[in-house]
Amino acid sequence: MMGLSLKWTDIVGMLCALSLLTTSVQGSEHSAPVSEEDQVISQQLMSQLQDWYRAADENDPDAYFNLGQYHRTGIGIEPDLELAEFFYGKAAELGHLSAQKNLATLYYFAFPDSPRTQQAHDWWLRAAYSGDNEAQMRLAALYFKGPVLMDPIEGAAWVFVAANSGDMKAKVAQDQLENNLSADALVQVKERQAILQTQMKRMPPSSFEANLQSSDAESSPMHLSIPIEGPRHYVQVAALTNREDADQMAKKIQTEHKDILEQARAYVMEFMPATGRVIYRVQIGSMDEASHAAALCRQFKQRRIDCFVGRD
């Protein structure tokens, strides 16, 4: 694809070996007897929680983040990932970098329907544009891993961006990529790297979200293979940068999996995100109930096709 000459198993394996997509997000259970020291810690924690909630009432991003951490890890309580998602989301929307990364990690690893690839991608992308090397490399791994967001040129470009800022893991990955990329692909990657770095300079963290929201609001789908009216839920199986590849995938899904589609149809939607590159989303829809879409997505995952449920 896209003029690449790569040993895919080597590249993906190398990226995963660099701990790009291996973060654990589950809290540990606490079943030991409570000591006096634990009781003191518990009292201190309760006092701290009160402070965090008061600060959260004032829309403080650090307080939101700390509450997200508390509910994710479950210190003295059962972990509650939905509450963690809520508080991380509040902090992330206010530009809190760690909250953006942790929220993406939740979406990729923690929930019963994980990986929620697109949601994880969107938050790692925001953190990546803030200059965070870890987010840049996780984003690269998503683009290499596929199939929902298969774009090896974009993935390699983010590796080069992280390496350019001095990240040692990225430099190792960059060396591996340069040894496996064709000359034409290497040119494409460096051109894309330059564009990304220019966009990052023009789009500071405080403005990235506003730019992204503005782009979402102003760019209605440019092409829709089937009309969607009324029903709001769909299943997305890929987001590609080549229209022909997306059309072929939609046809393949429709033909090879018609036994589970029922009245749903595979189609392609064009989308222009803030990064300026047209993305072709392969979706199946539409469905009245989220539960129907979730059930269909589970069937696709059983057939080794990654997917997530979205809503118009």
JOBEL-V890473 format. One record per pair of residues at least 12 apart in sequence whose C-alpha atoms are under 6 Angstrom apart, sorted by the first residue. I is the first residue (numbers start at 0). GAP is how many residues later the second one is. D is the distance in whole Angstrom. If there is no record, write none. Layout:
# JOBEL-V890473
<<I GAP D> <I GAP D>>
This chain:
# JOBEL-V890473
<<2 182 6> <3 178 6> <3 181 5> <4 176 5> <4 177 5> <5 174 5> <5 175 6> <19 118 5> <26 46 4> <26 47 6> <26 52 6> <60 30 4> <63 23 5> <63 27 5> <64 23 5> <64 26 6> <64 34 6> <67 16 4> <67 19 5> <67 20 5> <70 13 5> <71 12 5> <87 15 6> <96 30 6> <99 23 5> <100 23 6> <103 16 4> <103 19 5> <103 20 6> <106 13 5> <107 12 6> <115 192 6> <128 71 5> <129 75 5> <132 29 5> <135 22 6> <136 22 6> <139 15 4> <139 18 6> <142 12 5> <146 91 6> <147 89 5> <147 90 4> <147 91 5> <148 89 6> <148 90 5> <152 36 5> <156 32 5> <156 35 6> <156 36 5> <211 62 5> <214 59 6> <220 49 5> <220 50 6> <221 48 6> <222 46 6> <222 47 6> <223 45 5> <224 42 5> <224 43 6> <230 55 6> <230 56 5> <230 57 5> <231 79 5> <231 80 5> <232 53 6> <232 54 5> <232 57 6> <232 77 6> <232 78 4> <233 50 6> <233 51 4> <233 52 5> <233 59 6> <233 75 6> <233 76 5> <234 48 5> <234 49 5> <234 73 6> <234 74 5> <235 46 6> <235 47 4> <235 71 5> <235 72 6> <236 45 6> <236 70 4> <237 43 6> <237 44 5> <238 41 5> <238 42 4> <239 39 6> <239 40 5> <240 38 5> <240 39 6> <249 16 5> <249 17 6> <253 12 6> <263 21 5> <264 19 5> <264 20 6> <265 17 6> <265 18 4> <266 15 6> <266 16 6> <267 13 5> <267 14 5> <268 12 5>>
